[in-house]
């Protein structure tokens, strides 16, 4: 299998930024940008440093269906969250398991079924892509998306949350961590999950 080295990955990311800049300059629509471009994920992987773990909170439901597109689950503003699952040497992990869940556009979770809940696996490049809607804030929490990540289904799980930049609620949320903020351009968010060794 082709393995990215940190150096080749940096070059890929700088190329991606150039593509994004060029797309903006030529006036391509944000929709096209969101479909085709890739943002530099935040934070860039630093060898030896895994993504911080966070509480799963009170609303996790196990045994989710395989689902990478939540758009049919609930009305709301479309967003995309995408990125890599990496090991602590910043190598992409193909076939890694991610289980996402988040609030709807009224700030409510579906605790009876699997609306806005689903798992997926990374592709051969170690990438995931979640097409969903913008979660609303709810009492005591800033805007966030929950996730459990594992190198493979049934393996050791990293539970964490990712956050949105520039949210007024970030500073008031005791769980919020700046290192868990995704990079954002319009409807496209990017975050890489780095699994502990
Ligand atoms: Fe939550």
Boltz pocket constraint, residues with backbone or C-beta under 6 A from the ligand:
constraints:
  - pocket:
      binder: B
      contacts: [[A, 56], [A, 57], [A, 59], [A, 103], [A, 141], [A, 144], [A, 146]]
      max_distance: 6.0
